[in-house]
Amino acid sequence: MTIETVQNDADILKCRGAIQALRPLLTDDIYTDAVKQTLADNRQIIFIEDGSPDAAAVAVFETGYNLFRGKYIYIDDLSTLPTQRGKGYAGMLLDWIAEYARKEGFNEVHLDSGVNAARTDAHRLYLNKRFQVTSLHFVAKV
């Protein structure tokens, strides 16, 4: 088992199940175009390669710089296929991102997570990986 970076259309398709598990509105007819737009907007996708037709887990993240954070990584999506949960894959992806951040000189790694009972296991993982709850996230739909 290895952690790979999406490089081509075959990799994009390999990640579809894990991404759609978290983002079901990305139906098959729009999935590939949406992922390509995401990748074109300064994002990367890494995934667990275990020899199966589908990636077991994926992480989508962006890199950037702003006045508040300095040089940062923001994790947009972290998802594991429902049949693969509980095997530590999401933790492995978070560890890979943390190591990448250290090697590349990033100051911080950020993520947001919805707040509901279904997210309890995810929140436990983030806290175990030394993420801290530092703010509330507000959104205004326009």
Backbone as a ProteinNet text record, in pm:
[ID]
protein_1_A
[PRIMARY]
MTIETVQNDADILKCRGAIQALRPLLTDDIYTDAVKQTLADNRQIIFIEDGSPDAAAVAVFETGYNLFRGKYIYIDDLSTLPTQRGKGYAGMLLDWIAEYARKEGFNEVHLDSGVNAARTDAHRLYLNKRFQVTSLHFVAKV
[TERTIARY]
83.8	0	89	52.6	129.2	34.7	90.1	16	68.1	-24.1	7.7	-58.4	-7.1	-65.4	-135.9	-254.9	-328.4	-244.8	-221.8	-139.5	-213.5	-323.1	-385.7	-533.5	-601.3	-744.6	-773.8	-686.1	-707.3	-706.2	-614.7	-610.4	-736.8	-782	-904.6	-1021.7	-1033.3	-1142.7	-1125.9	-1003.1	-975.9	-1024.7	-1022.3	-1060.6	-1210.2	-1285.2	-1425.4	-1508.9	-1500.4	-1583.6	-1560.2	-1435.1	-1403.8	-1447.1	-1428	-1470.6	-1622.5	-1690.5	-1836.2	-1897.2	-1825.1	-1874.8	-1892.8	-1805.4	-1813.9	-1893.8	-1886.4	-1948.7	-2045.1	-2158.8	-2251	-2312.6	-2309.5	-2362.6	-2271.9	-2150	-2060.2	-2096	-2205	-2252.1	-2153.7	-2165.9	-2073	-2062.5	-2173.3	-2171.2	-2092.3	-2072.5	-1995.4	-1864.6	-1845.1	-1731.4	-1596.1	-1565.9	-1432	-1403.5	-1499.2	-1477.9	-1458	-1536	-1522.5	-1384.3	-1336.3	-1203.5	-1095.2	-1107.7	-1007.5	-1006.3	-1123.2	-1127.9	-1061.1	-1085.3	-1023.8	-872.1	-822.7	-678	-616.6	-689.1	-638.8	-634.5	-702.8	-710.5	-616	-493.7	-386.7	-415.1	-474.9	-500.4	-432.9	-412.7	-358.9	-452.5	-450.5	-523.6	-424.3	-425.1	-346.5	-444.7	-399.6	-489.5	-412.2	-483.7	-428.2	-438.9	-325	-317.3	-290.2	-388.4	-371.5	-390.1	-384.6	-399.7	-543.1	-637.7	-779.5	-814.8	-927.5	-970.5	-1000	-1042.8	-1077	-979.9	-951.1	-871	-947.6	-879.2	-943.9	-978.6	-896	-916.9	-847.1	-897.7	-840.8	-834.6	-743.4	-738.4	-716.2	-793.6	-780.3	-732.1	-621.9	-571.4	-512.9	-512	-455.1	-341.1	-254.5	-146.9	-163.8	-119.8	-134.7	-56.3	-72.7	-11.5	-113	-131.3	-208.6	-150.5	-198.3	-139.7	-160.4	-269.1	-298.4	-221.7	-221.8	-164.3	-19.3	23.6	153.6	138.8	239.7	238.7	162.9	53.8	-34.3	-80.4	-132.8	-204.8	-345.8	-443.7	-583	-638.3	-687.4	-745.8	-893.4	-929.4	-1068.1	-1151.4	-1096.7	-1171.5	-1080.9	-1135	-1068.1	-1176.6	-1164.7	-1273	-1218.9	-1285.7	-1252.8	-1376.7	-1356.2	-1468.6	-1535	-1666.9	-1733.9	-1685.7	-1655.2	-1610	-1466.7	-1393.6	-1253.5	-1230	-1335.7	-1320.9	-1272.5	-1203.7	-1154.3	-1019.5	-954.9	-825	-707.9	-737.5	-631.4	-589.8	-663.6	-623.7	-628.8	-733.7	-742.7	-626.4	-592.3	-477.8	-347.6	-332.9	-212	-203.4	-316.6	-316.3	-284.5	-339.7	-307.1	-159	-102.4	40.6	124	84.2	156.3	153.9	37	24.8	109.3	109.8	190.9	339.1	384.5	524.7	557.8	469.5	486.3	496.3	410	412	546	596.5	726.3	838.3	841.9	949.6	945.3	826	811.3	804.6	817	823.9	690.8	582.1	452.6	440.9	370.2	353.3	243.8	135	17.9	-56	-133.6	-227.4	-364.9	-460.7	-596.7	-697.5	-811.1	-928.2	-1050.8	-1165.4	-1294.8	-1368.5	-1455.1	-1534.8	-1674	-1773.3	-1910.8	-1931.8	-2032.5	-2059.8	-2194.7	-2188.1	-2306.6	-2259.7	-2352	-2317	-2239.8	-2265.5	-2196.9	-2048.8	-2006.6	-1867.5	-1782.7	-1839.1	-1767.8	-1635.3	-1635.8	-1511.9	-1407.7	-1452.3	-1358.7	-1298.1	-1380.6	-1329.1	-1230.3	-1257.8	-1165.1	-1029.8	-1034.3	-910	-832.8	-900.9	-831.6	-767.9	-838.9	-783.1	-665.4	-675.3	-563.9	-441.3	-462.7	-352.3	-305.1	-347.4	-301	-356.9	-467.9	-539.1	-611.1	-624.5	-692.8	-814	-918.3	-1035	-999.4	-987	-937.2	-1035.3	-1144.6	-1237.4	-1370.9	-1467.1	-1593.2	-1585	-1647.9	-1647.6	-1787.5	-1796.8	-1924.8	-1937.3	-2059.4	-2086.5	-2212	-2208.2	-2327.2	-2354.7	-2467.8	-2505.8	-2554	-2509.5	-2551.5	-2609.2
-116.9	0	124.1	220.5	344.3	463.3	579.8	704.1	765.7	791.5	844.2	979.8	1057	1184.5	1167.3	1223.5	1216.2	1282.3	1206.9	1254.8	1259.8	1183	1170.3	1133.1	1117.7	1086.5	952.6	855.4	725.2	739.6	821.5	845.8	918.4	1015.8	1089.2	992	901.9	803.7	706.4	670.9	579	638.8	770	838.5	868.5	840.4	881.9	829.1	702	645.7	711.8	731.4	792.3	938.5	1009.7	1150.6	1158.6	1076.6	1081.7	1035.9	956.8	918.7	1041.7	1141.1	1265.8	1371.7	1370.9	1473.8	1408.5	1356.4	1284.3	1371.3	1501.6	1588.3	1589.6	1539.4	1526.7	1397.7	1401.8	1284.6	1251.3	1130	1082.4	1176.9	1241.4	1325.6	1455.3	1500.1	1623.4	1599.1	1478.9	1448.6	1485	1433	1453.4	1600.7	1673.9	1817	1892.7	1857.5	1924.6	1900.5	1777.6	1746.7	1819.8	1824.3	1895.7	2045	2104.2	2244.8	2264.2	2170.2	2176.5	2168.7	2076	2061.6	2184.7	2248.1	2367.7	2488.3	2479.2	2589.9	2566.6	2525.8	2512.9	2407.5	2296.4	2187.9	2059.8	1971	1838.5	1734.7	1615.7	1504.2	1391.4	1339.7	1220.9	1109.9	984.6	872.9	749.6	660.3	532	436	386	287.1	151.8	62.9	-70.1	-181	-144.7	-243.6	-269.6	-209.3	-225.5	-131.8	-158.2	-67.6	73.5	87.2	217.5	255.2	384.5	434.2	410.8	364	337.8	467.1	570.2	698.1	807.1	929.8	1043.2	1165.4	1255.1	1387.6	1488.6	1595.5	1706.1	1825.6	1887.6	2001.3	2107.6	2228.2	2341.7	2400.5	2469.1	2541.4	2689.4	2770.6	2913.8	2994.9	3123.5	3218.8	3329.6	3366	3486.6	3557.6	3678	3760.2	3702.8	3631.7	3576.4	3447.3	3355.3	3222.6	3212.1	3298.3	3277.7	3168.6	3085.7	2976.4	2858.6	2818	2718.6	2612.5	2504.6	2401.5	2398.8	2390.6	2376.6	2248.1	2159.8	2033.9	2057.4	2045.8	2064.1	1940.2	1824.1	1699.1	1587.9	1506.5	1386.8	1280.4	1175.7	1078.6	938.1	843.1	701.6	629.1	533.9	450.9	388.9	385.9	327.9	185.8	106.5	-31	-38.4	72.1	73.9	150.2	201.6	281.7	196.2	262	193.5	126.9	148	86.1	183.4	306.9	404.7	482.4	468.9	534.5	687	741.7	887.6	940.8	870.8	911	907.7	806.9	799.3	918	957.7	1073.3	1201.7	1217	1334.8	1337.5	1222	1215.8	1253.6	1207.7	1241.1	1391.3	1452.3	1597.7	1672	1628.2	1693.6	1685.3	1570.6	1555.8	1643.1	1646.2	1732.7	1879	1919.4	2056.9	2089.3	1997.4	2019.7	2033.5	1939.9	1940	2064.1	2114	2226.5	2362.1	2364	2489.6	2560.6	2485	2546.1	2570.3	2678.4	2713.2	2633	2604.7	2543.9	2456.1	2361.1	2280.8	2305.7	2342.2	2375.6	2280.9	2267.5	2202.6	2246.8	2239.7	2262.2	2129.2	2109.9	1987.9	2021.6	1967	1986.6	1937.2	1992.3	1957.5	1886.3	1754.5	1672.3	1536.8	1456.8	1329.1	1236.5	1245.9	1158.7	1192.9	1308	1352.3	1323.4	1258.3	1234.9	1161.3	1055.4	980.8	1066.6	1146.4	1235	1335.3	1394.1	1492.1	1428.2	1305.7	1234.4	1217	1180.9	1165.3	1296.6	1406.1	1534.9	1574.3	1555.7	1588.6	1498.1	1369.8	1277.5	1313	1376.6	1419.3	1560.4	1610.2	1736.3	1860.4	1846.2	1964.3	2026	2156.7	2227.8	2300.2	2310.8	2389.9	2534.9	2617.5	2753.7	2862.7	2826.6	2930.9	2870.3	2957.3	2919.6	2963.9	2890.6	2923.7	2972.4	3092.2	3150.7	3157.4	3140.3	3145.4	3228.3	3313.9	3386.4	3347.3	3284.9	3248.5	3373.6	3393	3511.3	3468.5
0	0	0	-85.4	-95.6	-102	-81.4	-100.9	-230.1	-320.8	-452.4	-471.6	-566.4	-605.4	-739	-750.6	-876.8	-986.4	-1094.8	-1205.8	-1338.9	-1351.7	-1483.2	-1467.7	-1582	-1580.7	-1513	-1530.9	-1467.1	-1314.9	-1261.8	-1117.1	-1070.5	-1148.8	-1114.4	-1101.4	-1197.2	-1192.3	-1076.9	-1044.9	-933.6	-801	-790.1	-666	-656.8	-762.8	-769.4	-652.4	-621.3	-515	-379.7	-344.8	-215.1	-211.2	-320.6	-324.2	-319	-397.5	-398.9	-266.5	-188.3	-55.7	32.3	15.1	91.1	16.9	-114.3	-198.9	-298.3	-250.1	-339.2	-448.9	-434.5	-540.3	-663.3	-649.9	-765.1	-839.7	-910.1	-984.4	-1095.9	-1148	-1250	-1369	-1407.6	-1526.5	-1507.3	-1384.8	-1362	-1287.6	-1237.2	-1149.8	-1212.3	-1328.9	-1387.1	-1411.3	-1466.9	-1491.1	-1359.6	-1257.4	-1127.8	-1067.7	-1076.7	-1022.1	-1100.4	-1231.2	-1311.7	-1278.9	-1254.8	-1214	-1079.1	-988.5	-855.9	-866.2	-946.2	-962.2	-1028.1	-1119.1	-1186.7	-1093	-980	-884.2	-766.4	-796.8	-697.2	-590.6	-631.9	-538	-585	-488.9	-516.6	-456.2	-512.6	-455.3	-431.8	-309.6	-279.1	-244.5	-264	-239.1	-196	-128.5	-87.1	-204.8	-249	-356.7	-292.7	-303.5	-244.6	-347.7	-476.1	-581.7	-621.5	-551.1	-585.3	-700.5	-766	-874.1	-825.2	-698.5	-642.4	-531.2	-522	-410.4	-281	-178.8	-50.3	22.8	5.2	72.2	-7.8	4.3	-68	22.3	-12.2	49.1	-62.3	-58	-152	-70.3	-113	-36.9	-128.1	-76	-148.1	-65.8	-133.8	-67.3	-96.3	-3.9	-25	75.9	64.3	155.3	178.3	305	333.3	454.5	480.6	585.5	725.2	745.1	877.3	902.9	806.8	826.8	784	696.6	633.9	528.8	514.1	415.9	477.6	414.2	475.9	376.1	432.8	358.2	414.7	325.2	366.3	305.4	390.7	344.9	316.2	188.1	146.3	175.4	144.5	153.5	204.6	292.2	340.5	350.3	270.8	263.2	241.9	304.7	290.9	239.8	149.7	106.4	228.9	234.2	351.8	385	285.5	309.4	361.7	356.9	398.8	529.7	588.8	711.1	827.2	919.8	1038.2	1019.4	906.1	878.2	892.1	931.8	952.8	828.8	720.7	595.7	604.5	663.5	675.3	758.9	865.8	947.6	870.2	784.6	701	606	548.5	458.8	535.5	655	736.5	772.9	806.2	837.4	715.3	596.6	473.4	451.3	469.5	450.5	552.7	676.9	780.8	746.7	699.9	661.4	541.1	443.6	326.3	371.1	463	513.6	579.6	661.2	727.6	624	528	428	339.5	310.4	218.4	288.5	421.2	495.3	515.2	521.6	550.7	700	737.2	877.8	946.2	872.6	934.5	834.7	889.9	811.3	871	786.1	829	767.1	833.6	774.9	851.8	786.2	850.5	849.2	945.9	950.6	999.4	933.2	975.6	1117.5	1183.3	1321.8	1328	1340.4	1362.6	1413.6	1459.4	1522.3	1428.6	1299.2	1203.2	1189.8	1237.7	1223.8	1348	1448	1573.9	1553.1	1473.2	1450.6	1379.5	1284	1213.7	1311	1396	1491.6	1588.6	1630.3	1718.7	1649.3	1521	1444.9	1439.8	1407	1396.2	1528.4	1637.2	1767.9	1801.1	1768	1791.5	1707.4	1593.6	1506.7	1540.9	1656.9	1713.6	1645.4	1574.2	1525.9	1644.8	1644.1	1751.4	1694.4	1774.1	1736.3	1766.8	1660.6	1679.5	1639.7	1573.1	1531.2	1490.3	1471.2	1409.5	1263.1	1176.8	1033.9	997.5	939.8	903.4	753	703.7	560.5	538	436.9	393.5	249.9	225.6	88.7	16.5	-106.5	-184.2	-317.8
[MASK]
++++++++++++++++++++++++++++++++++++++++++++++++++++++++++++++++++++++++++++++++++++++++++++++++++++++++++++++++++++++++++++++++++++++++++++++

